[in-house]
Amino acid sequence: MNKSYFLPISLIIIGSLLLLNQFDLISFTRPYIFIYGFTFLGIALIRKAYLNPSRKGLLGGSFFIFLASAMVLIDLGYLPVYDHFVFPVLLISLGLSNIIYYIFTLKTFSNVTFGLIFIAAGIPFLVMHYGKISYWEIADLFSTYWPVLLITVGFGFLIEGMLKKAK
């Protein structure tokens, strides 16, 4: 799609969705507005990344797509709807986005490192939410194993330096 056609086509799509909402053919309640908005923003950013050789916008686009996907799973009842559930979903979405960004750009390995850190930070909160582990067990694990975070970041920077040197 030509860059100059993107805004008019976007406005047509948004206007059509709003018109369908006026006739009660689709519902624009608060969750759906966020789902549609995050999906649209994600597609727009991924489109920008596709057109740009540096893939600028891929990280944000994939983050919003993952976030919208999580919201769809919440809406369908596969994931719970609690305020304290949002934080791990954001962390895991950000982690997956960093990994996707590295896969498509192969620029900085630190994206994989931070992606794994975000996912590893989100999973304990998710497991705590489902009652498999208590807050105190997570606090104890973190107080014991927090140096692993430094080691992981160090390995990430070391691998990134070795990959840059190999090029």
Protein Blocks (a to p, Z undefined) as FASTA:
>chain_A
ZZklmmmmmmmmmmmmmmmmmnopaccdfklmmmmmmmmmmmmmmmmmmmpmnlpojlmm
mmmmmmmmmmmmmmnopaccdfklmmmmmmmmmmmmmmmmmmmnomafmlmmmmmmmmmm
mmmmmmmmnopacfklmmmmmmmmmmmmmmmmmmmmmmmmmmmmmZZ
